[in-house]
Amino acid sequence: MGQNNLIAIAENFAFEGGVSKIKPLGEGFINDTYIVTTEAGTKEYILQRKNHYIFKDVPAMMDNIARVTAHLRGKVEALGGDPEREVITLIPTREGALYHYDGENYWAAMLLIEGAVTHAVADTPHLAYMGGRGIGRFQAMLADFEEPLAEVIKGFHNIRWRFEQWDKALSEDKAGRKASLSTEIEWIESRREKMLGFWAMVEDGRLPRRVTHNDTKLSNILFDKAGEVLCVIDLDTVMLSTSLNDFGDAIRSYTNTGAEDDTNLENVSMSMELFRSYAEGYLAERSATLTATEREWLAFSALYITYEQVLRFLMDYIDGDTYYKIAYPEHNLVRARAQYKLLQSMEEQYPQMRDICL
């Protein structure tokens, strides 16, 4: 999109001063993101085109973000912190709306947090520990949040829903691949009841539904230049579910010694050192607001989320690669096998994982 068109869109938002320049930020895998500079020059802003193909109800998504950030802002202010640096600040339109719709796309804006630092991967125990503290603090501050939130992605981390999709994929066998996958299918089926048993505790309330971020990779945490956590960003996926999902997803992301699509399975395992560091950071912030049942099942959530990812990669391979982008025909199968190796490593180390979390 041209500079003039972007400026015209940006001028719908209540920025301080007229818009003078807009430049792209990041690679834009889901949303297109830009930095906005104004004539006032005192602050810079983020302008984002929201992907309404993934997020079907952008107004509901923006309402979720507004509710959650308002709650976080109140907590930060009560603690004497700086809400403009420790919470995402949404910038409304000049009419007071949370987004601008141009007839084709939805746009949102927020304040840029100056001098913030991000990290792509947790390549040291210290970074893993600080990542755990970041998500732990985010969840702890939202532990008493009681407002409704929209389900912006249907069935996210709901294994009962995933099994409905899985059973349909197996029955249809669209790509004609099922016959060669008896070993891999057994991986899924042999753990089905255990995974449904975990999710049943969410359904009946033994594991309470809380605000979850649902994309807890390290790059979604902002740090200051001294290495302290500022805030969690990219709140498009905030919903209500068990907060254990966020812990499990982080462990799957942080602790893998190989690549998600590693062709050499000898590279793949769960680093116990990084697990311990993340868990200790997380619990330093979160332990006081976890129930005894949440604490008991915290380590298992890493197995649950990793298992779900094995299922999803394998299901997409059976379906003919309709969801995940692939680089070669066997890519999703390679991903499934690598994630299964990670799951096996977690299962082997589960007693120690559980001891760390209790």
NUVEXDO-461041 format. One record per residue (C-alpha): residue in three letters; chain; x, y, z. Coordinates in pm, 1 decimal, decimal comma, always signed. Example, Ala and Ser with C-alpha at 12.3 -4.5 7.8 and 13.67 -1.06 7.14 Angstrom:
<nodes>
+-----+-------+----------+----------+----------+
: res : chain :       xx :       yy :       zz :
+-----+-------+----------+----------+----------+
: ALA :     A :  +1230,0 :   -450,0 :   +780,0 :
: SER :     A :  +1367,0 :   -106,0 :   +714,0 :
+-----+-------+----------+----------+----------+
</nodes>
This chain:
<nodes>
+-----+-------+----------+----------+----------+
: res : chain :       xx :       yy :       zz :
+-----+-------+----------+----------+----------+
: MET :     A :     +0,0 :     +0,0 :     +0,0 :
: GLY :     A :   +132,4 :   +343,4 :    -92,7 :
: GLN :     A :   +246,6 :   +605,0 :   +156,1 :
: ASN :     A :    -38,5 :   +844,3 :    +73,1 :
: ASN :     A :   -303,0 :   +575,2 :   +125,7 :
: LEU :     A :   -144,5 :   +471,0 :   +455,8 :
: ILE :     A :   -133,3 :   +830,8 :   +576,0 :
: ALA :     A :   -500,0 :   +875,1 :   +485,7 :
: ILE :     A :   -586,7 :   +569,0 :   +693,7 :
: ALA :     A :   -363,4 :   +673,8 :   +983,8 :
: GLU :     A :   -522,9 :  +1017,2 :   +999,6 :
: ASN :     A :   -845,0 :   +853,0 :  +1117,7 :
: PHE :     A :   -676,4 :   +789,1 :  +1454,5 :
: ALA :     A :   -639,0 :  +1035,5 :  +1742,8 :
: PHE :     A :   -260,8 :  +1074,1 :  +1723,4 :
: GLU :     A :    -85,6 :  +1379,9 :  +1866,5 :
: GLY :     A :     -7,4 :  +1590,9 :  +1559,9 :
: GLY :     A :    -58,9 :  +1525,4 :  +1191,2 :
: VAL :     A :    +93,0 :  +1213,9 :  +1034,2 :
: SER :     A :   +427,0 :  +1283,6 :   +865,5 :
: LYS :     A :   +573,8 :   +941,5 :   +783,4 :
: ILE :     A :   +483,0 :   +571,1 :   +790,4 :
: LYS :     A :   +725,6 :   +280,3 :   +753,1 :
: PRO :     A :   +679,4 :    -98,7 :   +770,9 :
: LEU :     A :   +764,7 :   -287,2 :  +1090,8 :
: GLY :     A :   +847,8 :   -659,0 :  +1093,0 :
: GLU :     A :   +763,1 :   -931,9 :   +845,5 :
: GLY :     A :   +384,8 :   -930,4 :   +882,6 :
: PHE :     A :   +303,3 :  -1302,4 :   +886,0 :
: ILE :     A :    -53,2 :  -1237,6 :  +1010,5 :
: ASN :     A :   -109,1 :   -862,3 :  +1034,9 :
: ASP :     A :    +58,1 :   -583,3 :   +837,4 :
: THR :     A :   +230,5 :   -351,9 :  +1085,2 :
: TYR :     A :   +368,8 :     +0,8 :  +1046,1 :
: ILE :     A :   +538,3 :   +269,3 :  +1258,1 :
: VAL :     A :   +371,7 :   +609,0 :  +1238,3 :
: THR :     A :   +566,1 :   +931,4 :  +1298,0 :
: THR :     A :   +374,2 :  +1253,8 :  +1353,8 :
: GLU :     A :   +459,8 :  +1618,3 :  +1312,4 :
: ALA :     A :   +446,7 :  +1661,6 :  +1690,0 :
: GLY :     A :   +745,5 :  +1428,3 :  +1710,6 :
: THR :     A :   +699,0 :  +1348,1 :  +2079,2 :
: LYS :     A :   +560,8 :   +996,0 :  +2033,1 :
: GLU :     A :   +549,7 :   +726,5 :  +1768,1 :
: TYR :     A :   +264,6 :   +486,7 :  +1707,3 :
: ILE :     A :   +189,1 :   +142,1 :  +1570,1 :
: LEU :     A :    -65,6 :   +107,8 :  +1290,2 :
: GLN :     A :   -188,7 :   -244,7 :  +1209,3 :
: ARG :     A :   -404,9 :   -390,2 :   +937,9 :
: LYS :     A :   -580,7 :   -679,4 :  +1112,0 :
: ASN :     A :   -611,5 :  -1009,2 :   +927,0 :
: HIS :     A :   -988,4 :  -1062,1 :   +911,4 :
: TYR :     A :   -944,5 :  -1396,0 :   +735,2 :
: ILE :     A :   -790,4 :  -1544,8 :  +1050,8 :
: PHE :     A :   -980,6 :  -1324,9 :  +1295,7 :
: LYS :     A :  -1337,9 :  -1341,3 :  +1167,9 :
: ASP :     A :  -1475,7 :  -1086,9 :  +1414,9 :
: VAL :     A :  -1224,5 :   -803,0 :  +1446,4 :
: PRO :     A :  -1463,0 :   -575,8 :  +1643,1 :
: ALA :     A :  -1500,6 :   -849,6 :  +1908,6 :
: MET :     A :  -1125,5 :   -904,8 :  +1909,6 :
: MET :     A :  -1062,2 :   -533,6 :  +1966,5 :
: ASP :     A :  -1319,9 :   -530,7 :  +2246,5 :
: ASN :     A :  -1131,1 :   -818,9 :  +2411,8 :
: ILE :     A :   -804,4 :   -625,6 :  +2390,1 :
: ALA :     A :   -964,5 :   -309,0 :  +2529,8 :
: ARG :     A :  -1111,5 :   -494,3 :  +2828,6 :
: VAL :     A :   -788,7 :   -674,6 :  +2911,8 :
: THR :     A :   -561,7 :   -371,2 :  +2873,9 :
: ALA :     A :   -795,9 :   -155,7 :  +3085,7 :
: HIS :     A :   -771,6 :   -414,7 :  +3365,1 :
: LEU :     A :   -392,2 :   -432,2 :  +3332,6 :
: ARG :     A :   -364,4 :    -53,9 :  +3332,6 :
: GLY :     A :   -553,4 :    -35,4 :  +3660,6 :
: LYS :     A :   -316,9 :   -289,4 :  +3817,3 :
: VAL :     A :     -4,1 :   -111,0 :  +3694,7 :
: GLU :     A :   -128,5 :   +227,3 :  +3816,8 :
: ALA :     A :   -214,9 :    +79,3 :  +4158,1 :
: LEU :     A :   +142,1 :    -51,9 :  +4184,9 :
: GLY :     A :   +287,6 :   +286,4 :  +4092,3 :
: GLY :     A :   +416,4 :   +169,9 :  +3753,5 :
: ASP :     A :   +415,6 :   +343,2 :  +3415,0 :
: PRO :     A :   +108,1 :   +224,6 :  +3221,0 :
: GLU :     A :   +236,3 :   +371,7 :  +2893,5 :
: ARG :     A :   +534,6 :   +136,5 :  +2911,7 :
: GLU :     A :   +394,4 :   -161,1 :  +3102,4 :
: VAL :     A :    +65,9 :   -202,0 :  +2912,9 :
: ILE :     A :    -33,9 :   -169,9 :  +2548,4 :
: THR :     A :   -207,0 :   +165,8 :  +2498,1 :
: LEU :     A :   -476,8 :   +152,3 :  +2230,4 :
: ILE :     A :   -527,4 :   +471,0 :  +2029,7 :
: PRO :     A :   -892,9 :   +523,6 :  +1935,5 :
: THR :     A :  -1015,9 :   +681,2 :  +1615,1 :
: ARG :     A :  -1111,3 :  +1047,5 :  +1618,5 :
: GLU :     A :  -1471,6 :   +927,6 :  +1664,1 :
: GLY :     A :  -1371,0 :   +720,6 :  +1968,8 :
: ALA :     A :  -1389,9 :   +375,9 :  +1805,8 :
: LEU :     A :  -1138,2 :    +97,6 :  +1875,1 :
: TYR :     A :  -1074,4 :    +38,5 :  +1504,5 :
: HIS :     A :  -1116,2 :   +196,2 :  +1161,8 :
: TYR :     A :  -1286,2 :     +4,4 :   +879,6 :
: ASP :     A :  -1201,0 :   +131,3 :   +532,2 :
: GLY :     A :  -1465,6 :    -73,4 :   +353,1 :
: GLU :     A :  -1230,0 :   -366,9 :   +300,3 :
: ASN :     A :   -987,2 :   -389,5 :   +592,5 :
: TYR :     A :   -987,7 :   -328,2 :   +967,5 :
: TRP :     A :   -715,0 :   -107,3 :  +1115,4 :
: ALA :     A :   -608,1 :    -52,0 :  +1476,0 :
: ALA :     A :   -347,7 :   +169,7 :  +1640,4 :
: MET :     A :   -149,0 :   +180,4 :  +1961,4 :
: LEU :     A :   +130,5 :   +373,3 :  +2124,0 :
: LEU :     A :   +484,4 :   +258,6 :  +2036,8 :
: ILE :     A :   +682,0 :   +175,3 :  +2351,9 :
: GLU :     A :  +1011,7 :   +355,1 :  +2296,6 :
: GLY :     A :  +1339,1 :   +174,2 :  +2358,5 :
: ALA :     A :  +1177,4 :   -167,0 :  +2406,4 :
: VAL :     A :  +1378,9 :   -478,1 :  +2323,9 :
: THR :     A :  +1256,7 :   -816,6 :  +2193,2 :
: HIS :     A :  +1426,3 :  -1155,8 :  +2165,0 :
: ALA :     A :  +1347,7 :  -1419,8 :  +1904,6 :
: VAL :     A :  +1442,7 :  -1727,1 :  +2108,7 :
: ALA :     A :  +1527,5 :  -1816,5 :  +2467,0 :
: ASP :     A :  +1887,3 :  -1918,1 :  +2403,4 :
: THR :     A :  +1991,1 :  -1886,2 :  +2769,4 :
: PRO :     A :  +1835,4 :  -2003,3 :  +3097,5 :
: HIS :     A :  +1813,7 :  -1639,9 :  +3208,2 :
: LEU :     A :  +1601,7 :  -1542,8 :  +2907,1 :
: ALA :     A :  +1378,4 :  -1844,2 :  +2966,8 :
: TYR :     A :  +1339,6 :  -1738,7 :  +3330,3 :
: MET :     A :  +1249,2 :  -1381,6 :  +3231,0 :
: GLY :     A :  +1003,7 :  -1508,9 :  +2969,3 :
: GLY :     A :   +836,3 :  -1713,6 :  +3240,6 :
: ARG :     A :   +816,8 :  -1406,3 :  +3462,5 :
: GLY :     A :   +661,3 :  -1206,3 :  +3178,5 :
: ILE :     A :   +376,3 :  -1449,5 :  +3117,0 :
: GLY :     A :   +341,1 :  -1521,8 :  +3488,4 :
: ARG :     A :   +298,4 :  -1153,8 :  +3570,3 :
: PHE :     A :    +53,3 :  -1105,2 :  +3282,7 :
: GLN :     A :   -162,7 :  -1389,0 :  +3414,0 :
: ALA :     A :   -129,1 :  -1288,0 :  +3779,2 :
: MET :     A :   -253,3 :   -935,7 :  +3709,1 :
: LEU :     A :   -552,1 :  -1082,0 :  +3523,2 :
: ALA :     A :   -630,7 :  -1355,1 :  +3777,5 :
: ASP :     A :   -926,1 :  -1154,1 :  +3912,4 :
: PHE :     A :  -1056,0 :  -1049,9 :  +3568,1 :
: GLU :     A :  -1426,3 :  -1140,9 :  +3554,1 :
: GLU :     A :  -1556,3 :   -982,8 :  +3233,2 :
: PRO :     A :  -1671,1 :  -1183,6 :  +2929,1 :
: LEU :     A :  -1436,6 :  -1226,9 :  +2633,1 :
: ALA :     A :  -1527,0 :  -1333,8 :  +2281,1 :
: GLU :     A :  -1392,0 :  -1661,4 :  +2139,5 :
: VAL :     A :  -1191,5 :  -1511,2 :  +1853,1 :
: ILE :     A :  -1060,8 :  -1848,6 :  +1728,9 :
: LYS :     A :  -1308,9 :  -2134,5 :  +1758,2 :
: GLY :     A :  -1198,6 :  -2436,3 :  +1958,4 :
: PHE :     A :   -846,3 :  -2310,2 :  +2024,0 :
: HIS :     A :   -661,1 :  -2575,5 :  +2231,3 :
: ASN :     A :   -991,9 :  -2759,9 :  +2279,3 :
: ILE :     A :   -884,1 :  -3120,1 :  +2221,0 :
: ARG :     A :  -1243,4 :  -3244,3 :  +2202,2 :
: TRP :     A :  -1295,9 :  -3009,9 :  +1906,7 :
: ARG :     A :   -964,6 :  -3122,3 :  +1755,6 :
: PHE :     A :  -1070,1 :  -3486,2 :  +1780,2 :
: GLU :     A :  -1388,7 :  -3407,5 :  +1587,1 :
: GLN :     A :  -1169,6 :  -3264,1 :  +1311,7 :
: TRP :     A :   -927,4 :  -3557,4 :  +1338,6 :
: ASP :     A :  -1197,7 :  -3823,6 :  +1310,4 :
: LYS :     A :  -1340,7 :  -3645,7 :  +1005,4 :
: ALA :     A :   -996,0 :  -3626,4 :   +843,9 :
: LEU :     A :   -938,3 :  -3998,5 :   +898,7 :
: SER :     A :  -1278,8 :  -4095,9 :   +761,2 :
: GLU :     A :  -1240,7 :  -3882,2 :   +449,2 :
: ASP :     A :   -867,9 :  -3950,5 :   +386,8 :
: LYS :     A :   -869,5 :  -3678,8 :   +121,6 :
: ALA :     A :   -505,5 :  -3719,0 :    +16,6 :
: GLY :     A :   -507,3 :  -4099,4 :    +29,5 :
: ARG :     A :   -226,1 :  -4104,8 :   +284,9 :
: LYS :     A :   -387,8 :  -4277,2 :   +584,5 :
: ALA :     A :   -283,0 :  -4631,4 :   +489,1 :
: SER :     A :    +86,9 :  -4545,0 :   +522,1 :
: LEU :     A :    +46,3 :  -4377,7 :   +862,0 :
: SER :     A :    -60,8 :  -4658,6 :  +1095,4 :
: THR :     A :   +229,5 :  -4593,6 :  +1334,5 :
: GLU :     A :   +167,5 :  -4218,2 :  +1348,7 :
: ILE :     A :   -209,2 :  -4261,5 :  +1389,5 :
: GLU :     A :   -143,6 :  -4490,6 :  +1685,5 :
: TRP :     A :    +55,8 :  -4208,7 :  +1848,0 :
: ILE :     A :   -265,8 :  -4007,1 :  +1855,9 :
: GLU :     A :   -510,1 :  -4281,3 :  +1945,2 :
: SER :     A :   -303,5 :  -4428,7 :  +2230,1 :
: ARG :     A :   -317,6 :  -4095,1 :  +2417,1 :
: ARG :     A :   -671,0 :  -3986,6 :  +2325,7 :
: GLU :     A :   -838,4 :  -4070,1 :  +2657,2 :
: LYS :     A :   -562,2 :  -3914,0 :  +2866,4 :
: MET :     A :   -587,2 :  -3586,7 :  +2672,2 :
: LEU :     A :   -966,8 :  -3583,2 :  +2687,5 :
: GLY :     A :   -941,0 :  -3641,7 :  +3060,8 :
: PHE :     A :   -728,2 :  -3329,5 :  +3098,6 :
: TRP :     A :   -969,7 :  -3119,6 :  +2893,5 :
: ALA :     A :  -1267,1 :  -3252,7 :  +3093,5 :
: MET :     A :  -1123,9 :  -3070,7 :  +3396,4 :
: VAL :     A :  -1151,7 :  -2744,5 :  +3201,1 :
: GLU :     A :  -1506,3 :  -2826,8 :  +3093,6 :
: ASP :     A :  -1627,7 :  -2904,1 :  +3446,1 :
: GLY :     A :  -1442,2 :  -2615,8 :  +3613,8 :
: ARG :     A :  -1179,7 :  -2805,5 :  +3809,5 :
: LEU :     A :   -933,3 :  -2606,6 :  +3599,2 :
: PRO :     A :  -1083,7 :  -2255,7 :  +3595,8 :
: ARG :     A :  -1116,0 :  -2053,5 :  +3277,8 :
: ARG :     A :   -902,1 :  -1742,6 :  +3293,2 :
: VAL :     A :   -756,8 :  -1489,6 :  +3051,5 :
: THR :     A :   -507,8 :  -1664,9 :  +2824,8 :
: HIS :     A :   -270,6 :  -1501,4 :  +2577,7 :
: ASN :     A :   -249,2 :  -1803,5 :  +2344,4 :
: ASP :     A :    +73,8 :  -1707,1 :  +2168,7 :
: THR :     A :   +340,4 :  -1708,0 :  +2439,3 :
: LYS :     A :   +655,7 :  -1712,2 :  +2227,4 :
: LEU :     A :   +937,9 :  -1500,4 :  +2368,3 :
: SER :     A :   +912,8 :  -1238,0 :  +2093,2 :
: ASN :     A :   +571,3 :  -1137,7 :  +2231,6 :
: ILE :     A :   +733,8 :  -1002,3 :  +2548,4 :
: LEU :     A :   +889,7 :   -655,3 :  +2553,9 :
: PHE :     A :  +1194,5 :   -590,9 :  +2771,5 :
: ASP :     A :  +1363,1 :   -267,5 :  +2869,1 :
: LYS :     A :  +1730,3 :   -210,1 :  +2790,9 :
: ALA :     A :  +1827,8 :   -339,6 :  +3135,2 :
: GLY :     A :  +1661,2 :   -673,7 :  +3058,2 :
: GLU :     A :  +1354,7 :   -631,8 :  +3279,4 :
: VAL :     A :  +1010,6 :   -728,1 :  +3147,8 :
: LEU :     A :   +797,7 :   -435,1 :  +3035,4 :
: CYS :     A :   +481,9 :   -601,5 :  +2904,6 :
: VAL :     A :   +324,6 :   -871,0 :  +2692,1 :
: ILE :     A :   +222,3 :   -767,2 :  +2340,4 :
: ASP :     A :    +20,6 :   -908,0 :  +2047,2 :
: LEU :     A :   -306,0 :   -955,2 :  +2233,0 :
: ASP :     A :   -516,7 :  -1047,2 :  +1928,8 :
: THR :     A :   -565,5 :  -1401,6 :  +2060,4 :
: VAL :     A :   -662,5 :  -1322,6 :  +2421,8 :
: MET :     A :   -956,0 :  -1543,2 :  +2523,6 :
: LEU :     A :  -1086,1 :  -1735,4 :  +2822,2 :
: SER :     A :   -948,5 :  -2086,1 :  +2876,6 :
: THR :     A :   -723,4 :  -2263,9 :  +3122,3 :
: SER :     A :   -414,8 :  -2052,3 :  +3181,9 :
: LEU :     A :   -217,0 :  -2376,4 :  +3172,8 :
: ASN :     A :   -240,3 :  -2356,6 :  +2791,9 :
: ASP :     A :     -5,5 :  -2058,1 :  +2796,5 :
: PHE :     A :   +246,7 :  -2241,2 :  +3012,9 :
: GLY :     A :   +236,7 :  -2552,4 :  +2794,8 :
: ASP :     A :   +268,8 :  -2356,2 :  +2471,7 :
: ALA :     A :   +567,5 :  -2165,3 :  +2607,4 :
: ILE :     A :   +741,9 :  -2486,6 :  +2712,0 :
: ARG :     A :   +683,4 :  -2636,0 :  +2366,3 :
: SER :     A :   +834,6 :  -2324,3 :  +2210,5 :
: TYR :     A :  +1119,6 :  -2246,8 :  +2452,4 :
: THR :     A :  +1265,6 :  -2586,8 :  +2538,0 :
: ASN :     A :  +1295,7 :  -2771,2 :  +2205,5 :
: THR :     A :  +1664,7 :  -2840,9 :  +2138,9 :
: GLY :     A :  +1588,8 :  -2890,6 :  +1768,8 :
: ALA :     A :  +1374,9 :  -2721,4 :  +1507,1 :
: GLU :     A :   +998,5 :  -2760,6 :  +1484,5 :
: ASP :     A :  +1049,9 :  -2929,5 :  +1147,1 :
: ASP :     A :  +1385,1 :  -3094,6 :  +1220,2 :
: THR :     A :  +1460,4 :  -3381,9 :   +983,1 :
: ASN :     A :  +1724,7 :  -3517,9 :  +1223,3 :
: LEU :     A :  +1526,6 :  -3641,9 :  +1520,6 :
: GLU :     A :  +1843,2 :  -3686,7 :  +1723,5 :
: ASN :     A :  +1849,1 :  -3306,8 :  +1751,9 :
: VAL :     A :  +1508,1 :  -3293,8 :  +1917,3 :
: SER :     A :  +1448,7 :  -3315,2 :  +2291,8 :
: MET :     A :  +1315,9 :  -3105,3 :  +2576,5 :
: SER :     A :  +1586,8 :  -2912,0 :  +2760,0 :
: MET :     A :  +1528,4 :  -2968,0 :  +3130,5 :
: GLU :     A :  +1749,5 :  -2669,5 :  +3208,2 :
: LEU :     A :  +1527,4 :  -2436,7 :  +3005,5 :
: PHE :     A :  +1213,4 :  -2599,6 :  +3146,9 :
: ARG :     A :  +1330,3 :  -2539,5 :  +3502,0 :
: SER :     A :  +1426,3 :  -2179,4 :  +3425,9 :
: TYR :     A :  +1094,6 :  -2095,3 :  +3260,9 :
: ALA :     A :   +890,6 :  -2270,8 :  +3531,4 :
: GLU :     A :  +1077,9 :  -2094,5 :  +3811,8 :
: GLY :     A :  +1027,7 :  -1755,4 :  +3646,2 :
: TYR :     A :   +660,4 :  -1825,1 :  +3585,4 :
: LEU :     A :   +594,5 :  -1947,2 :  +3938,5 :
: ALA :     A :   +782,6 :  -1652,1 :  +4090,7 :
: GLU :     A :   +498,2 :  -1433,1 :  +3959,9 :
: ARG :     A :   +206,7 :  -1672,5 :  +3940,3 :
: SER :     A :   +218,5 :  -1923,3 :  +4225,1 :
: ALA :     A :     +5,3 :  -1715,8 :  +4463,8 :
: THR :     A :   -284,4 :  -1701,6 :  +4214,7 :
: LEU :     A :   -283,7 :  -2067,6 :  +4103,9 :
: THR :     A :   -521,1 :  -2321,6 :  +4253,5 :
: ALA :     A :   -383,1 :  -2650,4 :  +4386,2 :
: THR :     A :   -530,5 :  -2832,3 :  +4084,4 :
: GLU :     A :   -371,1 :  -2588,1 :  +3840,2 :
: ARG :     A :    -36,2 :  -2638,0 :  +4007,9 :
: GLU :     A :    -77,0 :  -3017,8 :  +3997,7 :
: TRP :     A :   -143,2 :  -3019,8 :  +3621,2 :
: LEU :     A :    +92,6 :  -2739,5 :  +3518,0 :
: ALA :     A :   +368,4 :  -2969,3 :  +3390,3 :
: PHE :     A :   +119,9 :  -3189,6 :  +3205,0 :
: SER :     A :     +4,2 :  -2889,8 :  +3002,0 :
: ALA :     A :   +334,3 :  -2902,1 :  +2810,8 :
: LEU :     A :   +256,5 :  -3259,5 :  +2703,7 :
: TYR :     A :   -101,1 :  -3162,8 :  +2618,4 :
: ILE :     A :     -8,5 :  -2870,0 :  +2393,5 :
: THR :     A :   +274,4 :  -3061,4 :  +2222,2 :
: TYR :     A :    +43,1 :  -3358,2 :  +2161,6 :
: GLU :     A :   -214,7 :  -3123,3 :  +2009,9 :
: GLN :     A :    +49,2 :  -2992,5 :  +1770,8 :
: VAL :     A :   +147,2 :  -3346,5 :  +1666,1 :
: LEU :     A :   -220,5 :  -3411,3 :  +1593,0 :
: ARG :     A :   -262,8 :  -3088,9 :  +1395,5 :
: PHE :     A :    +43,4 :  -3141,1 :  +1175,9 :
: LEU :     A :    -48,7 :  -3503,6 :  +1109,5 :
: MET :     A :   -412,8 :  -3414,2 :  +1043,2 :
: ASP :     A :   -309,9 :  -3148,2 :   +791,9 :
: TYR :     A :    -85,7 :  -3401,6 :   +615,7 :
: ILE :     A :   -378,9 :  -3647,0 :   +594,8 :
: ASP :     A :   -604,4 :  -3367,2 :   +466,0 :
: GLY :     A :   -361,7 :  -3279,9 :   +186,9 :
: ASP :     A :   -181,2 :  -2982,2 :   +346,8 :
: THR :     A :   -466,8 :  -2733,0 :   +345,2 :
: TYR :     A :   -383,1 :  -2533,9 :   +661,1 :
: TYR :     A :     -9,6 :  -2498,5 :   +721,4 :
: LYS :     A :   +218,7 :  -2362,7 :   +454,0 :
: ILE :     A :   +463,4 :  -2629,0 :   +336,9 :
: ALA :     A :   +803,4 :  -2611,4 :   +166,6 :
: TYR :     A :   +791,4 :  -2967,1 :    +28,0 :
: PRO :     A :   +533,1 :  -3250,6 :     +6,5 :
: GLU :     A :   +634,1 :  -3430,9 :   +328,3 :
: HIS :     A :   +677,0 :  -3115,1 :   +534,8 :
: ASN :     A :   +377,6 :  -3162,3 :   +765,6 :
: LEU :     A :   +471,0 :  -3525,4 :   +828,1 :
: VAL :     A :   +825,6 :  -3418,4 :   +917,1 :
: ARG :     A :   +681,0 :  -3160,4 :  +1155,2 :
: ALA :     A :   +453,9 :  -3419,0 :  +1316,5 :
: ARG :     A :   +743,5 :  -3660,8 :  +1368,4 :
: ALA :     A :   +966,5 :  -3389,1 :  +1516,9 :
: GLN :     A :   +692,8 :  -3275,8 :  +1755,2 :
: TYR :     A :   +629,8 :  -3637,2 :  +1853,2 :
: LYS :     A :   +996,5 :  -3677,5 :  +1940,8 :
: LEU :     A :   +965,2 :  -3367,2 :  +2160,4 :
: LEU :     A :   +653,6 :  -3515,3 :  +2321,9 :
: GLN :     A :   +837,1 :  -3840,8 :  +2395,4 :
: SER :     A :  +1119,9 :  -3645,7 :  +2557,6 :
: MET :     A :   +867,6 :  -3465,5 :  +2776,8 :
: GLU :     A :   +700,2 :  -3791,6 :  +2873,1 :
: GLU :     A :  +1034,0 :  -3942,2 :  +2973,1 :
: GLN :     A :  +1112,4 :  -3639,8 :  +3192,2 :
: TYR :     A :   +761,1 :  -3581,4 :  +3321,5 :
: PRO :     A :   +821,8 :  -3690,2 :  +3684,0 :
: GLN :     A :  +1101,0 :  -3433,7 :  +3716,6 :
: MET :     A :   +892,8 :  -3167,2 :  +3539,4 :
: ARG :     A :   +608,9 :  -3228,0 :  +3782,4 :
: ASP :     A :   +838,2 :  -3208,1 :  +4085,8 :
: ILE :     A :   +963,3 :  -2867,4 :  +3969,3 :
: CYS :     A :   +608,6 :  -2734,6 :  +3934,1 :
: LEU :     A :   +470,1 :  -2861,5 :  +4265,5 :
+-----+-------+----------+----------+----------+
</nodes>
